[in-house]
Amino acid sequence: MTIGDTRSATRFVFLQQAVSGEDVKPNAVSAKRHSYPTEWDGPDYAWDTYIHIGWDEFDEYVEEVRDRGGIIGIEPFTGEHGGWEFKNAHIHDPDHYNIVLGAMRRKA
């Protein structure tokens, strides 16, 4: 399956089908650690793929996912660490994987 951006031919996500359903195992939440170079100690939610998009296009992409019947499993949320602010939304796929749409920018 290929998911393409209808506005641009420069962004594509290529996915592979597992041989067996037993091979399908979404990631669990990562262990917290205090060794990151910022005050962040790791994600609060499990994710399997992270797709970084531009800050200004984030809301448009989330709405496009919704409009096309995608499942927003974790609604968009914001946060900050290490001089950066971020926005993330988790999309759940049919195999229960979490695909994060995320954007980051330097704090003003």
C-alpha positions as a LaTeX table, in Angstrom:
\begin{tabular}{lrrr}
\hline
Residue & $x$ (\AA) & $y$ (\AA) & $z$ (\AA) \\
\hline
Met1 & 0.00 & 0.00 & 0.00 \\
Thr2 & 1.26 & 3.49 & $-0.79$ \\
Ile3 & $-0.18$ & 6.57 & 0.82 \\
Gly4 & 0.61 & 9.60 & $-1.32$ \\
Asp5 & 0.18 & 13.29 & $-0.74$ \\
Thr6 & $-2.29$ & 14.51 & $-3.36$ \\
Arg7 & $-0.84$ & 18.02 & $-3.32$ \\
Ser8 & 2.76 & 16.99 & $-3.87$ \\
Ala9 & 4.58 & 14.06 & $-5.41$ \\
Thr10 & 7.43 & 14.43 & $-2.92$ \\
Arg11 & 5.95 & 12.64 & 0.11 \\
Phe12 & 5.17 & 8.96 & 0.18 \\
Val13 & 4.93 & 6.29 & 2.84 \\
Phe14 & 5.63 & 2.73 & 1.73 \\
Leu15 & 4.24 & $-0.06$ & 3.88 \\
Gln16 & 4.87 & $-3.79$ & 3.67 \\
Gln17 & 2.39 & $-6.54$ & 4.41 \\
Ala18 & 3.46 & $-9.08$ & 7.03 \\
Val19 & 3.60 & $-12.71$ & 5.96 \\
Ser20 & 1.57 & $-13.76$ & 8.98 \\
Gly21 & $-0.76$ & $-12.00$ & 11.38 \\
Glu22 & 1.42 & $-13.37$ & 14.17 \\
Asp23 & 4.18 & $-11.04$ & 12.96 \\
Val24 & 2.05 & $-7.97$ & 13.62 \\
Lys25 & 3.12 & $-6.55$ & 16.96 \\
Pro26 & 2.77 & $-2.82$ & 17.58 \\
Asn27 & 5.35 & $-1.27$ & 19.89 \\
Ala28 & 4.67 & $-0.81$ & 23.58 \\
Val29 & 5.33 & 2.52 & 25.29 \\
Ser30 & 9.05 & 3.24 & 25.51 \\
Ala31 & 10.77 & 3.15 & 28.87 \\
Lys32 & 11.31 & 6.59 & 30.37 \\
Arg33 & 14.92 & 7.67 & 30.69 \\
His34 & 16.53 & 10.73 & 32.16 \\
Ser35 & 19.58 & 10.75 & 29.88 \\
Tyr36 & 18.03 & 12.79 & 27.05 \\
Pro37 & 19.84 & 16.10 & 26.53 \\
Thr38 & 16.67 & 18.03 & 27.47 \\
Glu39 & 14.07 & 17.86 & 30.22 \\
Trp40 & 12.07 & 15.37 & 28.12 \\
Asp41 & 12.23 & 11.78 & 29.38 \\
Gly42 & 10.51 & 10.03 & 26.48 \\
Pro43 & 7.11 & 9.72 & 24.85 \\
Asp44 & 3.93 & 9.23 & 26.86 \\
Tyr45 & 2.36 & 7.04 & 24.16 \\
Ala46 & 3.62 & 4.12 & 22.11 \\
Trp47 & 4.29 & 4.73 & 18.44 \\
Asp48 & 5.54 & 2.69 & 15.53 \\
Thr49 & 6.17 & 5.28 & 12.84 \\
Tyr50 & 6.76 & 9.00 & 13.11 \\
Ile51 & 6.05 & 11.20 & 10.10 \\
His52 & 7.48 & 14.70 & 10.48 \\
Ile53 & 5.54 & 17.37 & 8.60 \\
Gly54 & 5.68 & 21.15 & 8.53 \\
Trp55 & 4.24 & 23.13 & 11.43 \\
Asp56 & 1.93 & 25.18 & 9.24 \\
Glu57 & 0.50 & 22.14 & 7.44 \\
Phe58 & $-0.10$ & 20.00 & 10.53 \\
Asp59 & $-3.77$ & 20.86 & 11.09 \\
Glu60 & $-4.56$ & 20.42 & 7.39 \\
Tyr61 & $-3.01$ & 16.92 & 7.35 \\
Val62 & $-4.89$ & 15.85 & 10.48 \\
Glu63 & $-8.18$ & 17.03 & 8.95 \\
Glu64 & $-7.38$ & 15.23 & 5.70 \\
Val65 & $-6.82$ & 11.98 & 7.61 \\
Arg66 & $-10.17$ & 12.49 & 9.34 \\
Asp67 & $-11.96$ & 13.38 & 6.09 \\
Arg68 & $-10.66$ & 10.21 & 4.44 \\
Gly69 & $-11.93$ & 8.01 & 7.27 \\
Gly70 & $-8.66$ & 7.64 & 9.19 \\
Ile71 & $-8.82$ & 6.90 & 12.90 \\
Ile72 & $-7.28$ & 9.60 & 15.08 \\
Gly73 & $-6.57$ & 7.46 & 18.13 \\
Ile74 & $-4.93$ & 10.22 & 20.14 \\
Glu75 & $-6.18$ & 13.70 & 19.32 \\
Pro76 & $-3.63$ & 16.40 & 18.49 \\
Phe77 & $-1.66$ & 17.63 & 21.48 \\
Thr78 & 1.20 & 20.06 & 22.00 \\
Gly79 & 4.24 & 20.13 & 24.22 \\
Glu80 & 7.73 & 21.53 & 24.46 \\
His81 & 11.23 & 20.59 & 25.47 \\
Gly82 & 14.77 & 21.70 & 24.80 \\
Gly83 & 13.82 & 24.97 & 23.12 \\
Trp84 & 11.37 & 23.27 & 20.76 \\
Glu85 & 7.60 & 23.08 & 20.68 \\
Phe86 & 5.82 & 20.20 & 19.03 \\
Lys87 & 2.39 & 19.04 & 17.88 \\
Asn88 & 1.57 & 15.35 & 17.51 \\
Ala89 & $-1.48$ & 13.31 & 16.58 \\
His90 & $-1.63$ & 9.50 & 16.57 \\
Ile91 & $-3.34$ & 7.68 & 13.75 \\
His92 & $-4.37$ & 4.08 & 14.43 \\
Asp93 & $-4.12$ & 1.71 & 11.49 \\
Pro94 & $-6.21$ & $-1.47$ & 11.06 \\
Asp95 & $-3.46$ & $-3.58$ & 12.70 \\
His96 & $-3.41$ & $-1.30$ & 15.79 \\
Tyr97 & $-0.14$ & 0.40 & 14.91 \\
Asn98 & 0.30 & 4.03 & 15.96 \\
Ile99 & 1.47 & 6.33 & 13.20 \\
Val100 & 2.39 & 9.75 & 14.57 \\
Leu101 & 1.97 & 12.88 & 12.49 \\
Gly102 & 4.24 & 15.39 & 14.14 \\
Ala103 & 5.63 & 18.87 & 13.67 \\
Met104 & 8.32 & 20.76 & 15.56 \\
Arg105 & 9.60 & 24.32 & 15.57 \\
Arg106 & 11.94 & 26.42 & 17.68 \\
Lys107 & 10.14 & 28.21 & 20.49 \\
Ala108 & 9.73 & 31.91 & 19.78 \\
\hline
\end{tabular}
